[in-house]
Amino acid sequence: MERKIFWITFTVLGLVADFVLPIWWALASSIPLVFVSWWVAYRSGWFE
């Protein structure tokens, strides 16, 4: 379940970044988005 939440969160945040930010900022923001998605899915405890 956590893996599914991780990929859904990463995809949604990545699409938002692609539409809101210029292309180079969107590409650079993918690294922090991985950490945010990981925290939401695995560490926050929201989906236990």
All heavy atoms as atom14 arrays in JSON, in Angstrom:
{
  "sequence": "MERKIFWITFTVLGLVADFVLPIWWALASSIPLVFVSWWVAYRSGWFE",
  "atom14_mask": [
    [1, 1, 1, 1, 1, 1, 1, 1, 0, 0, 0, 0, 0, 0],
    [1, 1, 1, 1, 1, 1, 1, 1, 1, 0, 0, 0, 0, 0],
    [1, 1, 1, 1, 1, 1, 1, 1, 1, 1, 1, 0, 0, 0],
    [1, 1, 1, 1, 1, 1, 1, 1, 1, 0, 0, 0, 0, 0],
    [1, 1, 1, 1, 1, 1, 1, 1, 0, 0, 0, 0, 0, 0],
    [1, 1, 1, 1, 1, 1, 1, 1, 1, 1, 1, 0, 0, 0],
    [1, 1, 1, 1, 1, 1, 1, 1, 1, 1, 1, 1, 1, 1],
    [1, 1, 1, 1, 1, 1, 1, 1, 0, 0, 0, 0, 0, 0],
    [1, 1, 1, 1, 1, 1, 1, 0, 0, 0, 0, 0, 0, 0],
    [1, 1, 1, 1, 1, 1, 1, 1, 1, 1, 1, 0, 0, 0],
    [1, 1, 1, 1, 1, 1, 1, 0, 0, 0, 0, 0, 0, 0],
    [1, 1, 1, 1, 1, 1, 1, 0, 0, 0, 0, 0, 0, 0],
    [1, 1, 1, 1, 1, 1, 1, 1, 0, 0, 0, 0, 0, 0],
    [1, 1, 1, 1, 0, 0, 0, 0, 0, 0, 0, 0, 0, 0],
    [1, 1, 1, 1, 1, 1, 1, 1, 0, 0, 0, 0, 0, 0],
    [1, 1, 1, 1, 1, 1, 1, 0, 0, 0, 0, 0, 0, 0],
    [1, 1, 1, 1, 1, 0, 0, 0, 0, 0, 0, 0, 0, 0],
    [1, 1, 1, 1, 1, 1, 1, 1, 0, 0, 0, 0, 0, 0],
    [1, 1, 1, 1, 1, 1, 1, 1, 1, 1, 1, 0, 0, 0],
    [1, 1, 1, 1, 1, 1, 1, 0, 0, 0, 0, 0, 0, 0],
    [1, 1, 1, 1, 1, 1, 1, 1, 0, 0, 0, 0, 0, 0],
    [1, 1, 1, 1, 1, 1, 1, 0, 0, 0, 0, 0, 0, 0],
    [1, 1, 1, 1, 1, 1, 1, 1, 0, 0, 0, 0, 0, 0],
    [1, 1, 1, 1, 1, 1, 1, 1, 1, 1, 1, 1, 1, 1],
    [1, 1, 1, 1, 1, 1, 1, 1, 1, 1, 1, 1, 1, 1],
    [1, 1, 1, 1, 1, 0, 0, 0, 0, 0, 0, 0, 0, 0],
    [1, 1, 1, 1, 1, 1, 1, 1, 0, 0, 0, 0, 0, 0],
    [1, 1, 1, 1, 1, 0, 0, 0, 0, 0, 0, 0, 0, 0],
    [1, 1, 1, 1, 1, 1, 0, 0, 0, 0, 0, 0, 0, 0],
    [1, 1, 1, 1, 1, 1, 0, 0, 0, 0, 0, 0, 0, 0],
    [1, 1, 1, 1, 1, 1, 1, 1, 0, 0, 0, 0, 0, 0],
    [1, 1, 1, 1, 1, 1, 1, 0, 0, 0, 0, 0, 0, 0],
    [1, 1, 1, 1, 1, 1, 1, 1, 0, 0, 0, 0, 0, 0],
    [1, 1, 1, 1, 1, 1, 1, 0, 0, 0, 0, 0, 0, 0],
    [1, 1, 1, 1, 1, 1, 1, 1, 1, 1, 1, 0, 0, 0],
    [1, 1, 1, 1, 1, 1, 1, 0, 0, 0, 0, 0, 0, 0],
    [1, 1, 1, 1, 1, 1, 0, 0, 0, 0, 0, 0, 0, 0],
    [1, 1, 1, 1, 1, 1, 1, 1, 1, 1, 1, 1, 1, 1],
    [1, 1, 1, 1, 1, 1, 1, 1, 1, 1, 1, 1, 1, 1],
    [1, 1, 1, 1, 1, 1, 1, 0, 0, 0, 0, 0, 0, 0],
    [1, 1, 1, 1, 1, 0, 0, 0, 0, 0, 0, 0, 0, 0],
    [1, 1, 1, 1, 1, 1, 1, 1, 1, 1, 1, 1, 0, 0],
    [1, 1, 1, 1, 1, 1, 1, 1, 1, 1, 1, 0, 0, 0],
    [1, 1, 1, 1, 1, 1, 0, 0, 0, 0, 0, 0, 0, 0],
    [1, 1, 1, 1, 0, 0, 0, 0, 0, 0, 0, 0, 0, 0],
    [1, 1, 1, 1, 1, 1, 1, 1, 1, 1, 1, 1, 1, 1],
    [1, 1, 1, 1, 1, 1, 1, 1, 1, 1, 1, 0, 0, 0],
    [1, 1, 1, 1, 1, 1, 1, 1, 1, 0, 0, 0, 0, 0]
  ],
  "atom14_positions": [
    [[0.82, -1.2, 0.0], [0.0, 0.0, 0.0], [0.86, 1.25, 0.0], [0.56, 2.21, -0.68], [-0.92, -0.03, 1.22], [-1.85, 1.14, 1.3], [-3.03, 1.08, -0.05], [-3.94, 2.54, 0.23], [0.0, 0.0, 0.0], [0.0, 0.0, 0.0], [0.0, 0.0, 0.0], [0.0, 0.0, 0.0], [0.0, 0.0, 0.0], [0.0, 0.0, 0.0]],
    [[1.96, 1.21, 0.79], [2.82, 2.39, 0.87], [3.45, 2.7, -0.48], [3.6, 3.86, -0.84], [3.91, 2.21, 1.92], [3.41, 2.3, 3.33], [3.03, 0.94, 3.89], [3.16, -0.07, 3.17], [2.59, 0.89, 5.05], [0.0, 0.0, 0.0], [0.0, 0.0, 0.0], [0.0, 0.0, 0.0], [0.0, 0.0, 0.0], [0.0, 0.0, 0.0]],
    [[3.82, 1.67, -1.22], [4.43, 1.89, -2.54], [3.45, 2.58, -3.48], [3.83, 3.49, -4.22], [4.88, 0.56, -3.12], [5.58, 0.71, -4.46], [6.04, -0.6, -4.99], [7.12, -1.09, -4.14], [7.73, -2.23, -4.32], [7.38, -3.02, -5.3], [8.69, -2.61, -3.52], [0.0, 0.0, 0.0], [0.0, 0.0, 0.0], [0.0, 0.0, 0.0]],
    [[2.2, 2.18, -3.41], [1.17, 2.8, -4.25], [0.98, 4.26, -3.87], [0.9, 5.14, -4.74], [-0.13, 2.02, -4.09], [-1.23, 2.45, -5.01], [-2.43, 1.52, -4.82], [-3.55, 1.87, -5.74], [-4.7, 1.0, -5.57], [0.0, 0.0, 0.0], [0.0, 0.0, 0.0], [0.0, 0.0, 0.0], [0.0, 0.0, 0.0], [0.0, 0.0, 0.0]],
    [[0.92, 4.55, -2.58], [0.78, 5.93, -2.11], [1.99, 6.76, -2.52], [1.86, 7.91, -2.94], [0.6, 5.96, -0.57], [-0.69, 5.25, -0.17], [0.63, 7.38, -0.04], [-1.94, 5.89, -0.7], [0.0, 0.0, 0.0], [0.0, 0.0, 0.0], [0.0, 0.0, 0.0], [0.0, 0.0, 0.0], [0.0, 0.0, 0.0], [0.0, 0.0, 0.0]],
    [[3.19, 6.17, -2.42], [4.4, 6.87, -2.83], [4.33, 7.29, -4.29], [4.56, 8.45, -4.63], [5.63, 5.98, -2.61], [6.88, 6.53, -3.2], [7.59, 7.52, -2.55], [7.36, 6.07, -4.42], [8.76, 8.04, -3.09], [8.51, 6.58, -4.98], [9.21, 7.57, -4.31], [0.0, 0.0, 0.0], [0.0, 0.0, 0.0], [0.0, 0.0, 0.0]],
    [[3.97, 6.36, -5.18], [3.95, 6.68, -6.61], [2.82, 7.63, -6.96], [2.98, 8.5, -7.83], [3.88, 5.4, -7.44], [5.21, 4.72, -7.47], [5.52, 3.53, -6.9], [6.41, 5.2, -8.08], [6.85, 3.24, -7.11], [7.41, 4.25, -7.83], [6.73, 6.35, -8.8], [8.72, 4.42, -8.3], [8.02, 6.5, -9.25], [9.0, 5.55, -9.01]],
    [[1.69, 7.51, -6.32], [0.59, 8.45, -6.57], [0.99, 9.85, -6.14], [0.79, 10.82, -6.88], [-0.69, 7.98, -5.86], [-1.25, 6.74, -6.54], [-1.74, 9.1, -5.84], [-2.38, 6.08, -5.79], [0.0, 0.0, 0.0], [0.0, 0.0, 0.0], [0.0, 0.0, 0.0], [0.0, 0.0, 0.0], [0.0, 0.0, 0.0], [0.0, 0.0, 0.0]],
    [[1.57, 9.97, -4.95], [1.99, 11.28, -4.44], [3.07, 11.87, -5.33], [3.01, 13.05, -5.69], [2.53, 11.14, -3.01], [1.55, 10.49, -2.21], [2.84, 12.49, -2.41], [0.0, 0.0, 0.0], [0.0, 0.0, 0.0], [0.0, 0.0, 0.0], [0.0, 0.0, 0.0], [0.0, 0.0, 0.0], [0.0, 0.0, 0.0], [0.0, 0.0, 0.0]],
    [[4.05, 11.07, -5.71], [5.14, 11.57, -6.56], [4.62, 12.01, -7.92], [5.02, 13.06, -8.44], [6.21, 10.5, -6.71], [7.37, 10.94, -7.56], [8.26, 11.88, -7.08], [7.57, 10.42, -8.82], [9.33, 12.3, -7.85], [8.62, 10.83, -9.6], [9.51, 11.77, -9.11], [0.0, 0.0, 0.0], [0.0, 0.0, 0.0], [0.0, 0.0, 0.0]],
    [[3.71, 11.25, -8.51], [3.16, 11.6, -9.81], [2.35, 12.87, -9.76], [2.51, 13.76, -10.61], [2.28, 10.44, -10.34], [3.08, 9.26, -10.4], [1.73, 10.75, -11.7], [0.0, 0.0, 0.0], [0.0, 0.0, 0.0], [0.0, 0.0, 0.0], [0.0, 0.0, 0.0], [0.0, 0.0, 0.0], [0.0, 0.0, 0.0], [0.0, 0.0, 0.0]],
    [[1.49, 13.0, -8.77], [0.66, 14.2, -8.65], [1.52, 15.43, -8.41], [1.35, 16.46, -9.07], [-0.4, 14.01, -7.54], [-1.08, 15.33, -7.22], [-1.42, 12.97, -7.95], [0.0, 0.0, 0.0], [0.0, 0.0, 0.0], [0.0, 0.0, 0.0], [0.0, 0.0, 0.0], [0.0, 0.0, 0.0], [0.0, 0.0, 0.0], [0.0, 0.0, 0.0]],
    [[2.46, 15.36, -7.46], [3.32, 16.5, -7.19], [4.21, 16.82, -8.38], [4.47, 17.99, -8.67], [4.18, 16.23, -5.95], [3.43, 16.17, -4.62], [4.38, 15.79, -3.5], [2.73, 17.48, -4.33], [0.0, 0.0, 0.0], [0.0, 0.0, 0.0], [0.0, 0.0, 0.0], [0.0, 0.0, 0.0], [0.0, 0.0, 0.0], [0.0, 0.0, 0.0]],
    [[4.68, 15.81, -9.09], [5.49, 16.03, -10.29], [4.71, 16.72, -11.39], [5.23, 17.62, -12.07], [0.0, 0.0, 0.0], [0.0, 0.0, 0.0], [0.0, 0.0, 0.0], [0.0, 0.0, 0.0], [0.0, 0.0, 0.0], [0.0, 0.0, 0.0], [0.0, 0.0, 0.0], [0.0, 0.0, 0.0], [0.0, 0.0, 0.0], [0.0, 0.0, 0.0]],
    [[3.47, 16.33, -11.59], [2.63, 16.99, -12.6], [2.33, 18.43, -12.22], [2.35, 19.32, -13.07], [1.33, 16.21, -12.8], [1.47, 14.89, -13.54], [0.15, 14.13, -13.52], [1.94, 15.12, -14.97], [0.0, 0.0, 0.0], [0.0, 0.0, 0.0], [0.0, 0.0, 0.0], [0.0, 0.0, 0.0], [0.0, 0.0, 0.0], [0.0, 0.0, 0.0]],
    [[2.09, 18.67, -10.95], [1.87, 20.05, -10.49], [3.12, 20.88, -10.74], [3.05, 22.01, -11.25], [1.46, 20.08, -9.01], [1.49, 21.49, -8.46], [0.09, 19.46, -8.83], [0.0, 0.0, 0.0], [0.0, 0.0, 0.0], [0.0, 0.0, 0.0], [0.0, 0.0, 0.0], [0.0, 0.0, 0.0], [0.0, 0.0, 0.0], [0.0, 0.0, 0.0]],
    [[4.28, 20.33, -10.41], [5.53, 21.06, -10.64], [5.77, 21.31, -12.12], [6.25, 22.39, -12.51], [6.71, 20.27, -10.06], [0.0, 0.0, 0.0], [0.0, 0.0, 0.0], [0.0, 0.0, 0.0], [0.0, 0.0, 0.0], [0.0, 0.0, 0.0], [0.0, 0.0, 0.0], [0.0, 0.0, 0.0], [0.0, 0.0, 0.0], [0.0, 0.0, 0.0]],
    [[5.43, 20.35, -12.98], [5.61, 20.53, -14.42], [4.75, 21.66, -14.96], [5.18, 22.4, -15.86], [5.27, 19.24, -15.16], [6.34, 18.18, -14.99], [7.47, 18.54, -14.62], [6.04, 17.01, -15.24], [0.0, 0.0, 0.0], [0.0, 0.0, 0.0], [0.0, 0.0, 0.0], [0.0, 0.0, 0.0], [0.0, 0.0, 0.0], [0.0, 0.0, 0.0]],
    [[3.55, 21.81, -14.44], [2.66, 22.85, -14.96], [2.91, 24.21, -14.33], [2.69, 25.23, -14.96], [1.19, 22.46, -14.74], [0.73, 21.41, -15.71], [0.47, 20.12, -15.26], [0.58, 21.69, -17.05], [0.05, 19.14, -16.15], [0.17, 20.72, -17.95], [-0.1, 19.44, -17.49], [0.0, 0.0, 0.0], [0.0, 0.0, 0.0], [0.0, 0.0, 0.0]],
    [[3.39, 24.24, -13.09], [3.56, 25.5, -12.38], [4.94, 26.11, -12.59], [5.07, 27.32, -12.73], [3.28, 25.29, -10.87], [3.6, 26.53, -10.07], [1.83, 24.89, -10.66], [0.0, 0.0, 0.0], [0.0, 0.0, 0.0], [0.0, 0.0, 0.0], [0.0, 0.0, 0.0], [0.0, 0.0, 0.0], [0.0, 0.0, 0.0], [0.0, 0.0, 0.0]],
    [[5.96, 25.26, -12.61], [7.34, 25.74, -12.67], [7.9, 25.67, -14.09], [7.43, 24.86, -14.9], [8.22, 24.89, -11.75], [7.85, 24.88, -10.27], [8.68, 23.83, -9.55], [8.06, 26.24, -9.67], [0.0, 0.0, 0.0], [0.0, 0.0, 0.0], [0.0, 0.0, 0.0], [0.0, 0.0, 0.0], [0.0, 0.0, 0.0], [0.0, 0.0, 0.0]],
    [[8.91, 26.49, -14.39], [9.63, 26.31, -15.66], [10.3, 24.94, -15.7], [10.54, 24.32, -14.66], [10.69, 27.43, -15.63], [10.19, 28.41, -14.63], [9.38, 27.64, -13.64], [0.0, 0.0, 0.0], [0.0, 0.0, 0.0], [0.0, 0.0, 0.0], [0.0, 0.0, 0.0], [0.0, 0.0, 0.0], [0.0, 0.0, 0.0], [0.0, 0.0, 0.0]],
    [[10.66, 24.49, -16.89], [11.11, 23.11, -17.08], [12.33, 22.76, -16.23], [12.38, 21.68, -15.63], [11.38, 22.81, -18.58], [11.7, 21.33, -18.8], [12.49, 23.69, -19.13], [10.57, 20.4, -18.53], [0.0, 0.0, 0.0], [0.0, 0.0, 0.0], [0.0, 0.0, 0.0], [0.0, 0.0, 0.0], [0.0, 0.0, 0.0], [0.0, 0.0, 0.0]],
    [[13.32, 23.64, -16.13], [14.52, 23.3, -15.36], [14.23, 23.27, -13.86], [14.8, 22.46, -13.13], [15.66, 24.26, -15.67], [16.14, 24.06, -17.08], [16.01, 24.93, -18.12], [16.77, 22.9, -17.62], [16.54, 24.39, -19.26], [17.0, 23.14, -18.99], [17.16, 21.68, -17.08], [17.62, 22.2, -19.81], [17.76, 20.74, -17.91], [17.99, 21.01, -19.25]],
    [[13.36, 24.15, -13.39], [12.96, 24.12, -11.98], [12.14, 22.87, -11.68], [12.25, 22.28, -10.61], [12.17, 25.36, -11.6], [13.06, 26.54, -11.41], [13.27, 27.55, -12.29], [13.86, 26.82, -10.27], [14.16, 28.44, -11.77], [14.54, 28.02, -10.53], [14.08, 26.18, -9.06], [15.42, 28.59, -9.61], [14.95, 26.74, -8.16], [15.61, 27.93, -8.43]],
    [[11.3, 22.46, -12.61], [10.5, 21.25, -12.41], [11.39, 20.01, -12.35], [11.17, 19.13, -11.53], [9.48, 21.11, -13.53], [0.0, 0.0, 0.0], [0.0, 0.0, 0.0], [0.0, 0.0, 0.0], [0.0, 0.0, 0.0], [0.0, 0.0, 0.0], [0.0, 0.0, 0.0], [0.0, 0.0, 0.0], [0.0, 0.0, 0.0], [0.0, 0.0, 0.0]],
    [[12.41, 19.97, -13.21], [13.34, 18.84, -13.16], [14.14, 18.84, -11.86], [14.35, 17.78, -11.26], [14.29, 18.89, -14.36], [13.67, 18.56, -15.71], [14.67, 18.82, -16.82], [13.19, 17.13, -15.75], [0.0, 0.0, 0.0], [0.0, 0.0, 0.0], [0.0, 0.0, 0.0], [0.0, 0.0, 0.0], [0.0, 0.0, 0.0], [0.0, 0.0, 0.0]],
    [[14.58, 20.0, -11.43], [15.33, 20.09, -10.18], [14.47, 19.78, -8.97], [14.97, 19.28, -7.96], [15.95, 21.48, -10.05], [0.0, 0.0, 0.0], [0.0, 0.0, 0.0], [0.0, 0.0, 0.0], [0.0, 0.0, 0.0], [0.0, 0.0, 0.0], [0.0, 0.0, 0.0], [0.0, 0.0, 0.0], [0.0, 0.0, 0.0], [0.0, 0.0, 0.0]],
    [[13.19, 20.07, -9.05], [12.31, 19.82, -7.91], [11.96, 18.34, -7.75], [11.36, 17.96, -6.74], [11.04, 20.64, -8.03], [10.21, 20.14, -9.07], [0.0, 0.0, 0.0], [0.0, 0.0, 0.0], [0.0, 0.0, 0.0], [0.0, 0.0, 0.0], [0.0, 0.0, 0.0], [0.0, 0.0, 0.0], [0.0, 0.0, 0.0], [0.0, 0.0, 0.0]],
    [[12.32, 17.51, -8.71], [11.97, 16.09, -8.59], [12.71, 15.42, -7.44], [12.17, 14.5, -6.82], [12.24, 15.36, -9.9], [13.61, 15.38, -10.21], [0.0, 0.0, 0.0], [0.0, 0.0, 0.0], [0.0, 0.0, 0.0], [0.0, 0.0, 0.0], [0.0, 0.0, 0.0], [0.0, 0.0, 0.0], [0.0, 0.0, 0.0], [0.0, 0.0, 0.0]],
    [[13.91, 15.86, -7.11], [14.65, 15.26, -5.99], [13.96, 15.55, -4.66], [13.7, 14.62, -3.89], [16.12, 15.72, -6.0], [16.81, 15.17, -7.25], [16.84, 15.26, -4.74], [18.18, 15.74, -7.5], [0.0, 0.0, 0.0], [0.0, 0.0, 0.0], [0.0, 0.0, 0.0], [0.0, 0.0, 0.0], [0.0, 0.0, 0.0], [0.0, 0.0, 0.0]],
    [[13.61, 16.81, -4.36], [12.85, 17.03, -3.11], [11.48, 16.35, -3.13], [11.0, 15.92, -2.07], [12.69, 18.54, -3.03], [13.77, 19.1, -3.89], [14.01, 18.08, -4.95], [0.0, 0.0, 0.0], [0.0, 0.0, 0.0], [0.0, 0.0, 0.0], [0.0, 0.0, 0.0], [0.0, 0.0, 0.0], [0.0, 0.0, 0.0], [0.0, 0.0, 0.0]],
    [[10.88, 16.21, -4.29], [9.57, 15.55, -4.37], [9.68, 14.07, -4.0], [8.74, 13.52, -3.42], [8.96, 15.7, -5.76], [8.49, 17.09, -6.14], [7.92, 17.08, -7.54], [7.47, 17.61, -5.16], [0.0, 0.0, 0.0], [0.0, 0.0, 0.0], [0.0, 0.0, 0.0], [0.0, 0.0, 0.0], [0.0, 0.0, 0.0], [0.0, 0.0, 0.0]],
    [[10.79, 13.44, -4.31], [11.0, 12.05, -3.92], [11.01, 11.94, -2.39], [10.36, 11.06, -1.82], [12.31, 11.5, -4.52], [12.7, 10.18, -3.87], [12.18, 11.34, -6.01], [0.0, 0.0, 0.0], [0.0, 0.0, 0.0], [0.0, 0.0, 0.0], [0.0, 0.0, 0.0], [0.0, 0.0, 0.0], [0.0, 0.0, 0.0], [0.0, 0.0, 0.0]],
    [[11.72, 12.87, -1.73], [11.77, 12.83, -0.27], [10.42, 13.14, 0.36], [10.03, 12.5, 1.34], [12.83, 13.8, 0.25], [14.23, 13.35, -0.05], [15.03, 14.07, -0.91], [14.73, 12.19, 0.52], [16.31, 13.64, -1.19], [16.02, 11.76, 0.25], [16.81, 12.48, -0.62], [0.0, 0.0, 0.0], [0.0, 0.0, 0.0], [0.0, 0.0, 0.0]],
    [[9.68, 14.09, -0.2], [8.35, 14.41, 0.33], [7.41, 13.23, 0.15], [6.68, 12.85, 1.07], [7.79, 15.68, -0.35], [6.32, 15.88, -0.03], [8.6, 16.9, 0.04], [0.0, 0.0, 0.0], [0.0, 0.0, 0.0], [0.0, 0.0, 0.0], [0.0, 0.0, 0.0], [0.0, 0.0, 0.0], [0.0, 0.0, 0.0], [0.0, 0.0, 0.0]],
    [[7.44, 12.62, -1.02], [6.57, 11.47, -1.28], [6.93, 10.29, -0.38], [6.06, 9.6, 0.13], [6.68, 11.05, -2.74], [6.26, 12.09, -3.58], [0.0, 0.0, 0.0], [0.0, 0.0, 0.0], [0.0, 0.0, 0.0], [0.0, 0.0, 0.0], [0.0, 0.0, 0.0], [0.0, 0.0, 0.0], [0.0, 0.0, 0.0], [0.0, 0.0, 0.0]],
    [[8.23, 10.07, -0.18], [8.67, 9.0, 0.7], [8.18, 9.25, 2.12], [7.7, 8.33, 2.79], [10.2, 8.91, 0.66], [10.77, 7.99, 1.69], [10.81, 6.64, 1.64], [11.35, 8.38, 2.93], [11.41, 6.15, 2.78], [11.74, 7.2, 3.59], [11.57, 9.61, 3.55], [12.35, 7.22, 4.84], [12.18, 9.62, 4.79], [12.55, 8.44, 5.42]],
    [[8.3, 10.47, 2.59], [7.87, 10.79, 3.95], [6.36, 10.58, 4.1], [5.91, 10.01, 5.09], [8.25, 12.22, 4.32], [7.89, 12.53, 5.73], [8.62, 12.26, 6.83], [6.67, 13.13, 6.19], [7.94, 12.66, 7.95], [6.74, 13.19, 7.6], [5.53, 13.61, 5.56], [5.72, 13.73, 8.36], [4.51, 14.14, 6.32], [4.61, 14.19, 7.71]],
    [[5.59, 11.05, 3.12], [4.13, 10.9, 3.2], [3.75, 9.42, 3.22], [2.91, 9.0, 4.0], [3.45, 11.64, 2.02], [1.99, 11.24, 1.9], [3.57, 13.14, 2.19], [0.0, 0.0, 0.0], [0.0, 0.0, 0.0], [0.0, 0.0, 0.0], [0.0, 0.0, 0.0], [0.0, 0.0, 0.0], [0.0, 0.0, 0.0], [0.0, 0.0, 0.0]],
    [[4.38, 8.63, 2.36], [3.98, 7.23, 2.23], [4.48, 6.36, 3.38], [3.75, 5.5, 3.87], [4.49, 6.67, 0.91], [0.0, 0.0, 0.0], [0.0, 0.0, 0.0], [0.0, 0.0, 0.0], [0.0, 0.0, 0.0], [0.0, 0.0, 0.0], [0.0, 0.0, 0.0], [0.0, 0.0, 0.0], [0.0, 0.0, 0.0], [0.0, 0.0, 0.0]],
    [[5.73, 6.57, 3.81], [6.33, 5.63, 4.74], [6.49, 6.15, 6.17], [6.44, 5.37, 7.11], [7.71, 5.19, 4.22], [7.63, 4.36, 2.97], [7.89, 4.94, 1.73], [7.28, 3.03, 3.02], [7.82, 4.18, 0.57], [7.21, 2.26, 1.87], [7.48, 2.84, 0.65], [7.39, 2.09, -0.48], [0.0, 0.0, 0.0], [0.0, 0.0, 0.0]],
    [[6.74, 7.43, 6.36], [7.1, 7.93, 7.67], [5.99, 8.69, 8.39], [6.04, 8.82, 9.6], [8.33, 8.86, 7.57], [9.55, 8.21, 6.98], [10.08, 7.1, 7.82], [10.59, 7.68, 9.06], [10.96, 6.99, 10.09], [10.92, 5.68, 10.06], [11.4, 7.58, 11.17], [0.0, 0.0, 0.0], [0.0, 0.0, 0.0], [0.0, 0.0, 0.0]],
    [[5.02, 9.2, 7.65], [4.01, 10.05, 8.31], [3.04, 9.26, 9.17], [2.49, 9.79, 10.12], [3.25, 10.84, 7.26], [2.45, 9.98, 6.46], [0.0, 0.0, 0.0], [0.0, 0.0, 0.0], [0.0, 0.0, 0.0], [0.0, 0.0, 0.0], [0.0, 0.0, 0.0], [0.0, 0.0, 0.0], [0.0, 0.0, 0.0], [0.0, 0.0, 0.0]],
    [[2.8, 8.0, 8.82], [1.87, 7.18, 9.57], [0.41, 7.45, 9.22], [-0.49, 6.96, 9.89], [0.0, 0.0, 0.0], [0.0, 0.0, 0.0], [0.0, 0.0, 0.0], [0.0, 0.0, 0.0], [0.0, 0.0, 0.0], [0.0, 0.0, 0.0], [0.0, 0.0, 0.0], [0.0, 0.0, 0.0], [0.0, 0.0, 0.0], [0.0, 0.0, 0.0]],
    [[0.17, 8.19, 8.17], [-1.2, 8.52, 7.76], [-1.92, 7.33, 7.14], [-3.14, 7.27, 7.15], [-1.21, 9.67, 6.78], [-0.72, 10.97, 7.33], [-0.6, 11.3, 8.65], [-0.3, 12.11, 6.6], [-0.11, 12.57, 8.77], [0.08, 13.1, 7.53], [-0.19, 12.39, 5.26], [0.54, 14.33, 7.14], [0.28, 13.62, 4.88], [0.64, 14.58, 5.82]],
    [[-1.19, 6.38, 6.58], [-1.81, 5.28, 5.84], [-1.57, 3.94, 6.49], [-1.48, 2.92, 5.86], [-1.27, 5.27, 4.4], [-1.51, 6.57, 3.68], [-0.51, 7.5, 3.54], [-2.77, 6.86, 3.2], [-0.73, 8.7, 2.9], [-3.0, 8.06, 2.56], [-2.0, 8.98, 2.43], [0.0, 0.0, 0.0], [0.0, 0.0, 0.0], [0.0, 0.0, 0.0]],
    [[-1.47, 3.94, 7.8], [-1.28, 2.68, 8.52], [-2.61, 2.13, 9.0], [-3.53, 2.77, 9.29], [-0.36, 2.88, 9.71], [1.04, 3.18, 9.26], [2.0, 3.35, 10.44], [1.55, 3.68, 11.55], [3.19, 3.16, 10.21], [0.0, 0.0, 0.0], [0.0, 0.0, 0.0], [0.0, 0.0, 0.0], [0.0, 0.0, 0.0], [0.0, 0.0, 0.0]]
  ]
}
